Amino acid sequence: MRWLIDNFSTVLDYTRTHLYLALVPLAVGLVIALPVGTAIRNIRWLRRITLTLASIAFTIPSLALFVTIPQIFGLKTLDPLNVIIALSVYSTALLVRAVPEALDSVPANVIDASTAIGFTAVRRALTVELPLALPVLIANVRVIAVTNISLVSVGSLIGIGGLGVLFKQGYDRNYPDQIVAGIIAIVVLALALDLILYLLGRFLTPWTRTPSASKVPAIVTAEGEPV
C-alpha cells in the first residue's frame, strides 16, 4: 500500500492507458454486435451459426491472440492496437450472444402492439425492442467491461502498457508491494467502472424503478394515445 501511495502519479498514468485499452474494444464490440445481434435474433439457423463462431472466437487464448495479430495485420509487436483488436474480438463474441438474449426479454405483447400500429421492423427495433432490452443488455455489458479490465493486464507480457506493467515489474524485481499495488488498482478500477455502468443503466431505464405492476413503458400512437 505504501508503494501505491508513493507512486500514485505513475499508477494513475497506467490506469488511463488501461482504461483506454479496455473501453475502446467494448465500444467496437457494441457497434458491431448491436446490428448483428438484432438481425440474427429471429433467424434461428443464422443465430445458431453466429453464436457458435462467437463461442469459438472467445476460446482463443488471449496471449496467443496478442502474439498472432501483429503477423496477421502487419502491426508492430508493441502497438497497443494489438490489444484493442484482440479485446474487440472477445467483446464482440460476448455481445453477439448478449444482444439477442436481451431482445428475447422484451414482452411479446409489446412487440405485437408496436407491429399492430404500423411500426416497421427497423423502427420497432430502434424505438421499442432495444430500449426495453437495455436492463438485460447493460447487465451483460458490465460483465464484459470488467472482463476487459482483467484481460488488458495480459498485454503487459508482450510489452503493452497498463496496470499489468506493475505485475511484470514487480515479478522481475521480486517486489511484492508493486504487485499488490497493481492488484488494488485493477480491482478499484473494475469496481468503479462497474458502478458507473450500473448508474448509467439506472438512468437510461427509469421505468425499472417505478413501483407499478407493469414496468414496461406504454407504446403511444402519433396522436399521443397509449396502446
N, C-alpha and C positions, 0 to 999 in steps of 0.2 A: 504493500500500500504506500510505503514511503517513496519508493521509486516512482510510482504513478503520480504522486503529488509533485515531486521534484522535476519530473519531465512532462508535466501536463501539456505544455505547448506542443511538444513532439507528438504526444498521443493524440492531441486534437487534430494535427495535420494528417496523421494516419487515419483518423476517424472520418475526415472529409473524403479522403480517397476511397476508403472502404464503403462509405455510404453511396458515393457516385457509382462504384463498380457493382453495387447491389441493386440500386434503383433503376438504372438505365435498362438493364435486361428485363426487369419487371415491366417497365413501360413498353418495351418492344414486344414482350410476350402478350400484353393486353391488346396492343394494336393488331397483332396477328390473330390471336385466339378469339377475340370478340366476334369478328365477322365469320371466321371459320366455324366456330362453335355454334353460332346461330344458324348458319347454313346447313350444317350436318345434323342438327338436332332431330329432325323428323324423317331423315333418310337412314333407315336402320343399317343397311349394308355399308354405306359410306361412313356412318358413325362408328361402326364396329372396326372397320379398317383403320380409320384415323386414330382411334383410341389404342389400337394395337401398335401402330407405328409410334405413337407418343410414348407408350409404355417401354418400347424397345429403346427409344432415344434416352429415356430417363435412366435406364440401367447402365449406360456407358459410364465408366468411372471418370470422375471429374478431372483427375490428374492426367489421365490418358487423353482426354479431350483437349486440355490445355496444351499438351505437347504436340498433338497432331494438327491442330487448327493452323499454326503458322505455316506448315507444309502445304496444307490444302489451299489457303488463301494468299500465300506468299507474303506473310507478315513477319516482322522481326519477333524473335522469341520473347523479348521483354516488352512488347507492345501491349498495353492494357486492353486493347481491342480483343486480344485472345480470350481474356476472362469474360469480357462483355458478350462475345459471340457464344461462348460455351454456356454461360448462365442464361442467355436468351433462349438457347435450345431447351434447357431444363425448364425455364419459366413457361415457355410456350407449350411444352409437353404436358405440364401440370394444368395449365389454364384451359387447354383444348378439352380436357376432361371436365374441368370445373364449370365451364360456361354452359354446356348442355344440361348438366346436373342442376345448375342454378335455375335455368329456364324451366326445367321439369317441375320446379317447386311452385310455379305460378298456377293458381287455381284454374281449372279447365273452364269453369263458368265465366270467368273474366275474359278469357281468350274468345270464347263463343260470343260473348256480348259485344266485344270490340269488332269481331268479324260481322256480326249481325247489323251493326250500324254503319258498315261500309269501310272499315279500316282495311287498307291494303296490307299485304304480308310485311312489307318493309316498314310501313308506318306503325303497324301493331308491334313489331319487334322493337322499334326505337322508342316508342312512346308508352307502351304498355308492358310488354314482357321483360325487357331489360331493366327498366326502373323497379319493377316488382321483384325481380330476381336479385336485386342488389344485396339484401341481407345475407343470402347464401354465398353470393359471389365474393363479397368483401371478406367473409369468414375464410374463404379459400385463399384470397389474396394475402391476408395476414400470415397464413401459414407459409406461403411461397416467399414472402418478403423476409421472414425470419430464416427460412432455409437458405436464401441467397446470402444473408449476412454471415451464415456459417460457412458456406461454400467459398466465399471470397477469400477466406483465410488460407485455403489450399493454394491459392495463387502465389503466395509468398515462396513456395517451394521452387517456383521457376523464376523468381526474382521480381514479381509484380508487387507493388506497394499495397498498403492497407494494414490493418491491425495484426494480420498474420505475421508481419515482419517481426513483431515483438516476440512471437513464439520462436521463430528461427534464430534470431539474435540471442535470445535467452538460452536456447539449447546449445548454440555454438559456443557461447561464453560460459556455459554451466552456471547461469544466473537465474535461479527460480523466481526472484522478485519480478523480473521483467516478464516472465511467462504468466505469472499471476496477474500482473497489470494488464496484459493482453486479454486474459480471460474475463476480468472485471469489465474492461472497456467494451468487449463484444457483447457480453450479457446485458449491460446497461443500454447499449445501442439497440439491441434487438428488442428489449422491453419498451424503450422509448418509441421506436418505430411502430411496434405493435399497438401501443396505446394511441398514437396519432391516427393510425388507420381505423382503430375501433371508434374513436371520436368522430372521424370523418364519416364512417358508416352510420353512426347515430344521427349526424347532421343531415345526411342525404336521405335518410329513411324515417322521417318524423312520425309516420303512421304506426311504426312499430312500438312507439312509446305511449300510444293512446290506450285508455282502459276499455274502449268499446269492444263489443263482441266481434265485430268484423274489423280486421286490421288492414284490409285492402282498400285503397282509395277508390272511390266510385269513378267510373268512366262517364264522361259527360258528352252530350252531343254539341254540335256547333252552336245551338241556341242556349246552351248552358244547363240543359235539363239532365239530371242523372239518369243513367240506365238502370 
